[in-house]
């Protein structure tokens, strides 16, 4: 995505200039969150930008795929950015940051290693908040059609005539 | 075309459910000139409606009305409100089924005699046997166009099968082939051959797989003797002072309660809804529910000892391409207690798309151990275990009076604990499945837990003695002569085979019996 697609017409340069840091990967401003490399950005309507950045990082830590870009994780959790969900999500993020502070970090996003973030999540994996986010990701992430090709999955084939002439038995290494 | 019957017409046979049991029974009766009203809780979907998308299709077809679960089976933890993955639609689970169509082995009709006393199991011999069922099986195979029967060719093997076959042969397995499948390998019965599209579980868009939805149902309707009412959820079966059933109350598509009178009622709502209906039909004359003088209604629930093995290789497999389940190893289906369990199991190829793999590979799992498995999705092969599980009286469907469905009726609670024999069999099958893939160079294997059940059996079981079960050798209830059970709930034991062919064979046989008894004035 190019900078012209940034929220409210901001250029990448302006965006970065306005932003405050939120972990390694994200820049946040009032009402938006963007990738540090400007690859994507999203406007927020209910959640605080730092909270949404934390949620995106949490999503990646739950289902980490190094070849899947943050934009797909953003889409997977964007549904929580509504007035209906905001209160619960903010409370969950606050608890997550509280747990991080209990371990001596400034916040969840300030934990540098995935291993340490995952340890923290493991300690709260029976909580309704964690289970809600994890459960939602099962469809929110893996049922995005745009994600499927990243795993090699081809999706529907009927419209293409199935695989009878397109390699249903093309395995060549047995 | 479809003859509408009057609600007060008490000459009709009412069939509840239109799947492999009810759908076939309704058509077979209609072909014999019997007037049939079939009541189906779901809607009508045909191949043009089916969707090559796992979750969207699930939303279209699956029975997601509330149910509850209990017991030590993992499904109760991972999918507490979804004990079964079955279909709510005209044609029932024959839309979703994989098509595997294999006969019981002769000894499996006589599980108690063959296996002896297994502690904690409520084993019983069927009152019928393989010899008696042979001609009915042949009729069922002809109806379904089962490959590798009746001179019909087998299906070609897809990538997933080729991996499976190579591993199986490396282990010395002999009975390895692309299965006896109700999926056309050539044009047959006005349906085209398999186009290797995948998505067999989402309804075959080509109609290459047999489903009652587009074969038996429209053919029955074409006789003028069958009326199928969809979106008709049966609430209660009614009876008179003599104890004969007289009709059924159902909620129509607008939610209005209707009463359809009947000469005979056949229950084919699957192994959850059929006992639930009998229990919900309790009356002052039958306080424990209809046909339940034995106390066996809802008991002996069986779901096959299932599980899957997935494996990752260092090169692509693309297992989703082609027929989902056209591959079987039958060597382990024998009864051989030296393996540490009674009964046997089949191994069958299986694939899931990425969305369902994420949901079912290891439900609830997260983190890098899990996601690195999905990263190998393109290089993955998979198989499914189908083994005979032990009937247990305490594995049962009961009414949960604390949870009501949208119509205000108590829902089914499904309780299941694994029997030690089930666990021993599953662990053996996991080891064999992993060995199959290791023999082809798997870099990682996954003993995957059972999915929500598709093979739901035994909750109104067939017995010689009325004390031991709910229905007799014809599926006729021991207690009420004009009340029949016509689905997999009548299974006395589960055997190791996918159940649909046997359900269809029993339905064809039952139709013959009911029509004969009606002609003779006995019903």
HADDOCK unambig.tbl for C-alpha pairs under 7 A between the chains (distance, minus, plus):
assign (segid A and resid 61 and name CA) (segid B and resid 367 and name CA) 6.63 0.50 0.50
assign (segid A and resid 62 and name CA) (segid B and resid 366 and name CA) 5.52 0.50 0.50
assign (segid A and resid 62 and name CA) (segid B and resid 367 and name CA) 5.06 0.50 0.50
assign (segid A and resid 63 and name CA) (segid B and resid 366 and name CA) 5.97 0.50 0.50
assign (segid A and resid 63 and name CA) (segid B and resid 367 and name CA) 5.50 0.50 0.50
assign (segid A and resid 63 and name CA) (segid B and resid 368 and name CA) 6.95 0.50 0.50
assign (segid A and resid 63 and name CA) (segid B and resid 371 and name CA) 5.86 0.50 0.50
assign (segid A and resid 64 and name CA) (segid B and resid 367 and name CA) 6.53 0.50 0.50
assign (segid A and resid 64 and name CA) (segid B and resid 368 and name CA) 6.14 0.50 0.50
assign (segid A and resid 64 and name CA) (segid B and resid 371 and name CA) 6.22 0.50 0.50
assign (segid A and resid 65 and name CA) (segid B and resid 371 and name CA) 6.46 0.50 0.50
assign (segid A and resid 138 and name CA) (segid B and resid 358 and name CA) 6.33 0.50 0.50
assign (segid A and resid 138 and name CA) (segid B and resid 359 and name CA) 6.18 0.50 0.50
assign (segid A and resid 139 and name CA) (segid B and resid 355 and name CA) 6.90 0.50 0.50
assign (segid A and resid 142 and name CA) (segid B and resid 354 and name CA) 6.88 0.50 0.50
assign (segid A and resid 142 and name CA) (segid B and resid 355 and name CA) 5.23 0.50 0.50
assign (segid A and resid 142 and name CA) (segid B and resid 358 and name CA) 6.81 0.50 0.50
assign (segid A and resid 143 and name CA) (segid B and resid 355 and name CA) 5.31 0.50 0.50
assign (segid A and resid 151 and name CA) (segid B and resid 375 and name CA) 6.32 0.50 0.50
assign (segid A and resid 151 and name CA) (segid B and resid 377 and name CA) 6.33 0.50 0.50
assign (segid A and resid 151 and name CA) (segid B and resid 378 and name CA) 6.44 0.50 0.50
assign (segid A and resid 152 and name CA) (segid B and resid 378 and name CA) 5.41 0.50 0.50
assign (segid A and resid 153 and name CA) (segid B and resid 354 and name CA) 6.50 0.50 0.50
assign (segid A and resid 153 and name CA) (segid B and resid 378 and name CA) 6.64 0.50 0.50
assign (segid A and resid 156 and name CA) (segid B and resid 52 and name CA) 4.90 0.50 0.50
assign (segid A and resid 156 and name CA) (segid B and resid 53 and name CA) 6.44 0.50 0.50
assign (segid A and resid 157 and name CA) (segid B and resid 197 and name CA) 5.75 0.50 0.50
assign (segid A and resid 158 and name CA) (segid B and resid 197 and name CA) 5.91 0.50 0.50
assign (segid A and resid 161 and name CA) (segid B and resid 195 and name CA) 6.99 0.50 0.50
assign (segid A and resid 162 and name CA) (segid B and resid 195 and name CA) 5.49 0.50 0.50
assign (segid A and resid 162 and name CA) (segid B and resid 196 and name CA) 5.44 0.50 0.50
assign (segid A and resid 162 and name CA) (segid B and resid 197 and name CA) 3.77 0.50 0.50
assign (segid A and resid 163 and name CA) (segid B and resid 195 and name CA) 6.63 0.50 0.50
assign (segid A and resid 163 and name CA) (segid B and resid 196 and name CA) 5.14 0.50 0.50
assign (segid A and resid 163 and name CA) (segid B and resid 197 and name CA) 5.45 0.50 0.50
assign (segid A and resid 163 and name CA) (segid B and resid 321 and name CA) 6.27 0.50 0.50
assign (segid A and resid 163 and name CA) (segid B and resid 322 and name CA) 6.19 0.50 0.50
assign (segid A and resid 164 and name CA) (segid B and resid 195 and name CA) 5.16 0.50 0.50
assign (segid A and resid 164 and name CA) (segid B and resid 196 and name CA) 5.05 0.50 0.50
assign (segid A and resid 168 and name CA) (segid B and resid 158 and name CA) 5.21 0.50 0.50
assign (segid A and resid 168 and name CA) (segid B and resid 159 and name CA) 6.11 0.50 0.50
assign (segid A and resid 168 and name CA) (segid B and resid 196 and name CA) 6.53 0.50 0.50
assign (segid A and resid 168 and name CA) (segid B and resid 321 and name CA) 5.05 0.50 0.50
assign (segid A and resid 168 and name CA) (segid B and resid 322 and name CA) 5.31 0.50 0.50
assign (segid A and resid 169 and name CA) (segid B and resid 157 and name CA) 6.78 0.50 0.50
assign (segid A and resid 169 and name CA) (segid B and resid 158 and name CA) 4.47 0.50 0.50
assign (segid A and resid 169 and name CA) (segid B and resid 159 and name CA) 4.63 0.50 0.50
assign (segid A and resid 170 and name CA) (segid B and resid 159 and name CA) 6.62 0.50 0.50
assign (segid A and resid 171 and name CA) (segid B and resid 159 and name CA) 5.73 0.50 0.50
assign (segid A and resid 171 and name CA) (segid B and resid 317 and name CA) 6.36 0.50 0.50
